[in-house]
Amino acid sequence: MTRRLLREGQTVKLDTLLEMSAAMQALADATEDHKEAIAALLGKRPPRFIGA
């Protein structure tokens, strides 16, 4: 996702890029790895990512 945003950022307007970024962030927030990252941060422990 990051690579796509960087690539698209060279050719699209800022408002379009911000909308794309928000949409991709929403997708990332829905993953189990995101939930694990938050739990690890709050639990002050290393995260155990599963790639989902």
N, C-alpha and C positions, 0 to 999 in steps of 0.2 A: 504494500500500500504506500509506503513512504517513497519508494522509487517512482511509482506512478505519479504521486503528487509533485515530486521534484521535476519529473519530465513534463508534466502538463503545465507546471508553473512557468515554463519558458514561453508558452504560446497562448495561454488563456488570460482573461481579465482577472483582477484580484477578487472581485465579488464571486465569480464562478469558482475560483480556486478555494475560497473560504467555504463555500457551500459543499464542495467536494470533500474538503478536509473534515467538516462537521459530519458528513455522512459516513466517512470511513471511521471516524472516531466512534460513532454510534455502533458500527459493526464490531469494532475491537472491544468495546465495553461489554458486549454480550457474550464474550468467550469465557470459558472456564479458567483460562490462564489469567485473565484480568481479575476475576474473583479471587484467584489464588494470590496474585500480586498484592491486592488490597489486604487480604487476610494475613499474609506474611509481614507486610509493613506494620499493620496494627499489632500483630503478635510479636513483633521484633525478632523475627526469625528469617532464615534464608527461604526464598520461594522454592517450591517443587513444581515446576512447570511440566505439563504433559503434552503440550503442543496442540491443544484444542481451543 
